[in-house]
Amino acid sequence: MIEAVFISYKDGYFKFLFETGEEMVFEEVHPRALKQYDLKNDKSLIGKSFLVSFIEVIEDADEDFVIYRIESLKPL
């Protein structure tokens, strides 16, 4: 898990700023994590720090197409 700050949710994309200074956009969040933290609607979560674990999902048809999916979130 790596520390990141939730920046925004817009048009189906979740943006986080990681402790390395890198911004990363996620297209998917595991439903269990979204049930715990309503990143889509709860504006109070913007600017909050989380420990984030994620995976890369590579589409079989197009190996160049990668989706990043958050698997779990733990607040700091």
C-alpha positions in Angstrom: 0.0 0.0 0.0 1.1 3.5 -0.7 0.0 6.8 0.7 -2.0 9.1 -1.5 -4.4 12.1 -1.2 -7.8 12.0 -2.9 -7.9 14.9 -5.3 -11.2 14.6 -7.2 -13.8 12.5 -8.9 -15.0 13.7 -12.3 -16.5 12.0 -15.4 -15.9 8.5 -14.0 -12.3 9.1 -13.0 -10.8 9.1 -9.5 -7.7 11.2 -9.2 -5.1 10.7 -6.4 -1.8 12.4 -5.6 0.8 10.0 -4.3 3.5 10.7 -1.8 6.0 10.5 -4.7 4.4 13.6 -6.2 2.9 11.6 -9.0 -0.8 12.1 -9.9 -2.7 9.0 -10.9 -6.1 8.5 -12.4 -8.2 5.4 -11.6 -11.1 4.2 -13.7 -12.4 1.7 -11.2 -12.7 1.3 -7.5 -13.6 -2.0 -5.9 -17.3 -1.9 -4.8 -16.3 -2.7 -1.2 -14.0 0.3 -1.0 -16.7 2.6 -2.6 -19.2 1.3 0.0 -16.9 2.4 2.8 -15.9 5.7 1.2 -18.3 7.4 -1.2 -15.6 9.0 -3.4 -18.2 9.9 -6.0 -20.4 12.0 -3.8 -18.7 12.8 -0.5 -16.9 16.1 -1.0 -15.5 15.9 2.5 -13.1 13.1 1.3 -11.3 15.5 -1.0 -7.9 16.3 0.4 -8.0 13.2 2.7 -5.0 10.9 2.9 -5.4 7.1 2.3 -3.3 4.1 2.1 -4.1 2.8 -1.4 -3.6 -0.6 -3.0 -4.3 -1.0 -6.7 -3.9 -3.3 -9.6 -3.4 -2.9 -13.4 -6.0 -4.5 -15.5 -4.8 -5.3 -19.0 -7.5 -5.9 -21.6 -6.9 -9.2 -23.4 -7.9 -7.8 -26.8 -5.5 -4.8 -26.6 -2.4 -5.2 -24.4 -1.7 -1.5 -24.7 -5.0 -0.6 -22.9 -4.5 -0.6 -19.2 -7.0 0.3 -16.5 -6.0 1.0 -13.0 -8.3 -0.3 -10.3 -8.2 0.6 -6.6 -8.6 -2.6 -4.6 -8.6 -1.1 -1.1 -8.5 2.2 0.8 -7.5 2.8 4.4 -7.7 6.3 5.9 -4.7 7.9 7.6 
